[in-house]
Amino acid sequence: MNKSQLTYLIFSFIAFALLVNSSSVNADDKKAEKLEYKCYLKTTKGYEIAFYRWEVKNFTRNMAKLPSRKLPGKRIYIKDVEECVELDASFTLGAAQKLDEETAR
């Protein structure tokens, strides 16, 4: 291996290491990103809207874990999740939209 090949190999390795490092930093930023969501829930006392703050990457998992849990701050259990959307978005279900208008933030 001559000097120019060795130099090329070293610079290639450094460039690759920098690329991998910058990718992992961006991935960490996305992992930690949290958003606020509102969920239209069927509960033991009827339908309710509850508010949550979850990491974006865990949205589906967190939504799936809601049934059989208590509503935050209440003695009401969640039977089913009808719909969850970002806080500023509108629900697609008409009943959820109506209840959302009546719900205090």
C-alpha positions as CSV (number, residue, x, y, z in Angstrom):
1,M,0.0,0.0,0.0
2,N,1.6,3.3,-1.1
3,K,1.3,6.6,0.7
4,S,-1.6,8.0,-1.5
5,Q,-3.7,4.9,-0.9
6,L,-3.1,5.1,2.8
7,T,-4.0,8.8,2.9
8,Y,-7.2,8.1,0.9
9,L,-8.1,5.2,3.3
10,I,-7.6,7.4,6.4
11,F,-9.7,10.3,4.9
12,S,-12.4,7.9,3.9
13,F,-12.6,6.5,7.4
14,I,-12.8,9.9,8.9
15,A,-15.5,11.0,6.5
16,F,-17.5,7.9,7.3
17,A,-17.1,8.3,11.0
18,L,-18.3,11.9,10.8
19,L,-21.3,10.9,8.7
20,V,-22.3,8.2,11.1
21,N,-21.9,10.5,14.1
22,S,-24.1,13.2,12.5
23,S,-26.8,10.7,11.6
24,S,-27.0,9.4,15.2
25,V,-27.3,13.0,16.5
26,N,-30.2,13.6,14.2
27,A,-31.8,10.3,15.2
28,D,-31.5,11.3,18.9
29,D,-33.2,14.6,18.2
30,K,-36.2,12.8,16.6
31,K,-36.4,10.2,19.3
32,A,-36.7,12.9,22.0
33,E,-39.3,15.0,20.1
34,K,-42.6,15.0,22.0
35,L,-46.0,16.3,20.9
36,E,-49.2,16.9,22.7
37,Y,-52.2,14.7,21.7
38,K,-55.9,14.5,22.5
39,C,-57.7,11.2,22.5
40,Y,-61.4,10.5,22.1
41,L,-62.0,7.6,24.5
42,K,-64.8,5.3,25.4
43,T,-64.8,5.0,29.2
44,T,-66.7,3.4,32.0
45,K,-68.6,6.7,32.3
46,G,-69.2,7.4,28.6
47,Y,-67.1,9.2,26.1
48,E,-64.3,11.6,27.2
49,I,-61.4,13.5,25.7
50,A,-58.1,13.2,27.5
51,F,-54.8,15.0,26.8
52,Y,-51.3,13.4,26.6
53,R,-47.8,14.3,25.8
54,W,-45.9,11.5,24.1
55,E,-42.7,11.0,22.2
56,V,-43.5,10.9,18.5
57,K,-41.8,7.6,18.0
58,N,-44.0,6.0,20.7
59,F,-47.4,7.4,19.6
60,T,-48.9,4.1,18.3
61,R,-47.6,2.1,21.2
62,N,-48.8,4.6,23.8
63,M,-52.2,4.7,22.2
64,A,-52.5,0.9,22.2
65,K,-51.6,0.8,25.9
66,L,-54.5,3.1,27.0
67,P,-57.4,0.6,27.2
68,S,-57.9,-0.7,30.8
69,R,-56.0,2.2,32.3
70,K,-57.5,5.0,34.3
71,L,-58.2,8.4,32.9
72,P,-55.6,10.9,34.2
73,G,-56.7,12.3,37.5
74,K,-60.0,10.4,37.6
75,R,-61.4,7.1,38.8
76,I,-62.7,6.3,35.3
77,Y,-61.3,3.4,33.2
78,I,-60.7,3.6,29.5
79,K,-62.5,0.9,27.6
80,D,-61.4,1.8,24.1
81,V,-59.6,4.4,22.1
82,E,-61.7,5.8,19.3
83,E,-59.2,8.3,17.9
84,C,-56.1,10.2,18.9
85,V,-54.8,13.3,17.0
86,E,-52.3,16.0,17.6
87,L,-53.6,18.7,19.9
88,D,-54.1,21.3,17.1
89,A,-55.8,18.8,14.7
90,S,-59.5,18.1,14.4
91,F,-61.1,14.7,15.1
92,T,-62.7,13.0,12.2
93,L,-65.6,11.7,14.2
94,G,-68.5,14.2,14.5
95,A,-69.2,13.2,18.2
96,A,-65.6,13.7,19.0
97,Q,-65.5,17.1,17.4
98,K,-68.6,18.2,19.4
99,L,-67.2,17.0,22.7
100,D,-63.8,18.6,21.8
101,E,-65.5,22.0,21.4
102,E,-67.1,21.6,24.9
103,T,-63.9,20.3,26.6
104,A,-61.8,22.8,28.6
105,R,-58.0,22.8,27.9
